[in-house]
Amino acid sequence: AQSVTQPDIHITVSEGASLELRCNYSYGATPYLFWYVQSPGQGLQLLLKYFSGDTLVQGIKGFEAEFKRSQSSFNLRKPSVHWSDAAEYFCAVGGNFGNEKLTFGTGTRLTIIP
Amino acid sequence: DTGVSQNPRHKITKRGQNVTFRCDPISEHNRLYWYRQTLGQGPEFLTYFQNEAQLEKSRLLSDRFSAERPKGSFSTLEIQRTEQGDSAMYLCASSLRQGATEAFFGQGTRLTVV
């Protein structure tokens, strides 16, 4: 069975500070991994995805994530956060051929303080 | 390309009533997914369609739930005899490629059962 763990329920960072959101996954084969962002009352927007190849992937809005197979992790990073980054962030696994569903973590709520 | 459209955005209903939600995917996307998201949780997979065929259903999709995608275009999700536990955000996503590798989400329909 596939699963995702996001150990941090809520993170608060100062504007301009760096950010790292943690994600650990469990998957029986080579995973497809995703990070989505959700603003209050809104749907999900894809930030970035990993399928294969370079383990450091770049996404939109200045985000990046690194796939580490040995640690079963796919942490999201941003060097300098902006107030507009305040939102809920979800890590997800799955979605490759023969496995159409995405399994999401419980999310990390990001608060930005001035 | 106007994105995935969901209607209504909000629905308040009395317990025991039936409700129906509609999802219009991105045109030419042959895959369509329904997810449910409760407060403080990540989205959970409900079901998915490839064209008009419903190919997978989660155990979360009880007998009171039914989804259709006639002609492989828009989809409807109906909940019969609603219960308070059905209160959630119902998200629709669509994809063109195999697997949910490029899934685009709608803004969701928030259901409140009173």
Interface residues (C-beta under 8 A of the other chain):
Chain A: V4 Y32 Y36 G41 Q42 G43 L44 Q45 L46 K49 F51 F90 A92 G94 G95 N96 F97 G98 N99 E100 K101 L102 T103 F104 G105 T106 G107
Chain B: V4 Q6 R31 Y33 Y35 G40 Q41 G42 P43 E44 F45 Y48 L55 E56 S58 L91 A93 Q98 G99 A100 T101 A103 F104 F105 G106 Q107 G108 R110
